[in-house]
Amino acid sequence: MRHFVGATLLLLLAGCTASPPPEPRPAEPAAAKETVTAKPPEAPRRTTPSVSKSAKQKPQTAAVPPQRKARINDDPNQLLQFDGQRVATLLGPANFVRRDGSAEVWQYRAAACVLDVYLYKESDGLKVAHVDLRKRERATLPPRQCFRYILTRPK
């Protein structure tokens, strides 16, 4: 028991020689305290899909076969024996119309050429009797290519 009393006395002495307890901190003013609010939820980030090396090397084939360009008949003589309605549908309104008796000349102008369509009145309406396609001065485009332009331009 003597050992027990001696050990207890030693512990008490060790406790008395320990450093004094820390002094209490002064209280912070109410204005200096920060309020903590919850962060707004972040929008999910978009990620780019990863492409494997094999996908980069092999182009994907389309399920639909490629469309072929429509063949355009660039021969102005195709207009012969057309009626006036069919010419107007194909070429749009003429840039200039000249009436001379029972004949009409419809003129279509482009930068490189001029197309004259000669129509004559028949019992069932106007019919194309003659076409004249000519280059303009300083034109670099061949007349048939210019006629192709007249055919495909917006109406």
C-alpha positions in Angstrom: 0.0 0.0 0.0 2.9 2.2 0.6 3.8 2.0 -3.0 0.3 3.0 -3.9 0.4 6.1 -1.7 3.8 7.1 -3.0 2.7 6.8 -6.6 -0.4 8.9 -5.9 1.7 11.6 -4.3 4.0 11.7 -7.2 1.2 12.1 -9.7 -0.3 14.9 -7.6 3.0 16.7 -7.6 3.5 16.3 -11.3 0.0 17.8 -11.8 0.8 20.8 -9.8 4.0 21.6 -11.7 2.3 21.4 -15.1 1.8 24.6 -17.1 -1.2 26.8 -16.1 -4.4 26.4 -18.0 -4.6 28.7 -21.1 -6.5 31.9 -20.7 -9.9 32.1 -22.3 -10.0 33.9 -25.7 -11.9 37.1 -25.9 -15.3 36.7 -27.7 -15.4 37.9 -31.4 -17.7 40.8 -32.1 -21.0 39.7 -33.8 -20.3 41.7 -37.0 -17.0 39.9 -37.6 -18.6 36.4 -37.6 -19.1 34.8 -41.0 -22.2 33.1 -41.9 -21.8 29.8 -43.8 -24.2 29.1 -46.6 -24.5 26.0 -48.7 -22.9 26.1 -52.2 -25.4 26.0 -55.0 -25.3 22.7 -56.8 -23.0 22.7 -59.8 -24.3 21.9 -63.2 -23.1 18.6 -64.4 -20.1 19.0 -66.7 -20.3 17.8 -70.2 -17.8 15.3 -71.3 -16.8 14.7 -74.8 -17.2 11.1 -75.9 -14.0 9.3 -76.2 -13.2 8.0 -79.6 -11.2 4.8 -79.9 -8.2 4.6 -82.2 -10.0 2.0 -84.3 -12.9 4.4 -84.9 -10.5 7.2 -85.9 -8.9 5.0 -88.5 -12.0 3.5 -90.2 -14.5 6.0 -91.6 -18.1 5.0 -91.1 -20.0 4.1 -94.1 -23.4 5.6 -94.7 -26.4 3.4 -94.8 -27.8 5.5 -97.7 -26.0 5.3 -101.0 -24.5 8.7 -102.1 -26.7 10.8 -104.3 -25.7 11.3 -107.8 -25.8 14.7 -109.4 -28.7 15.0 -111.7 -27.6 15.1 -115.3 -28.6 18.4 -116.9 -29.3 18.6 -120.6 -27.5 21.8 -121.6 -28.6 21.7 -125.2 -30.7 24.7 -125.9 -32.4 22.8 -128.9 -34.3 20.8 -126.3 -36.7 23.8 -126.1 -37.9 23.3 -129.7 -41.5 22.4 -129.8 -42.0 23.2 -126.1 -45.1 25.2 -125.4 -44.8 28.6 -123.6 -46.0 27.2 -120.3 -43.3 24.5 -120.3 -40.6 27.1 -121.1 -41.7 29.4 -118.3 -41.7 26.4 -115.9 -38.2 25.3 -117.0 -36.5 28.8 -117.2 -38.7 31.0 -115.1 -39.9 34.5 -116.2 -38.0 36.1 -119.1 -35.9 39.1 -118.5 -37.4 40.7 -121.7 -40.4 39.9 -123.8 -41.0 41.4 -127.3 -44.3 40.8 -129.1 -44.4 41.1 -132.9 -47.7 40.1 -134.5 -48.3 36.4 -133.7 -44.7 35.9 -132.5 -43.1 36.5 -129.2 -39.4 36.6 -128.3 -38.5 35.8 -124.7 -35.0 36.8 -123.8 -33.1 35.3 -120.9 -29.9 37.1 -119.9 -26.9 35.9 -117.9 -23.5 37.5 -117.4 -21.9 35.3 -120.1 -24.7 34.7 -122.6 -28.1 35.7 -123.9 -30.8 33.1 -124.8 -33.6 34.2 -127.2 -36.6 31.9 -127.5 -38.9 32.5 -130.5 -42.5 31.4 -129.9 -45.3 31.5 -132.5 -49.0 31.3 -131.8 -50.6 28.1 -132.9 -54.1 26.8 -132.4 -53.3 25.3 -129.0 -51.1 28.2 -127.7 -47.5 29.4 -128.1 -44.9 27.0 -129.4 -41.1 27.4 -129.6 -40.0 27.5 -133.2 -36.4 28.7 -132.8 -33.7 29.3 -130.1 -30.6 31.5 -130.3 -27.9 31.2 -127.7 -25.0 33.6 -128.0 -22.0 34.7 -125.9 -21.8 38.2 -124.6 -18.7 40.3 -125.3 -15.7 39.3 -123.1 -17.5 36.2 -121.8 -15.3 33.4 -120.7 -18.0 30.8 -120.2 -18.9 28.6 -123.2 -22.5 29.2 -124.3 -23.7 25.7 -123.3 -22.3 26.1 -119.8 -24.1 29.5 -119.7 -27.3 27.8 -120.8 -26.8 25.3 -117.9 -26.5 28.3 -115.6 -29.8 29.7 -116.9 -31.4 26.3 -116.3 -30.2 26.0 -112.8 -30.4 29.5 -111.4 -33.1 30.3 -108.8 -36.3 31.3 -110.5 
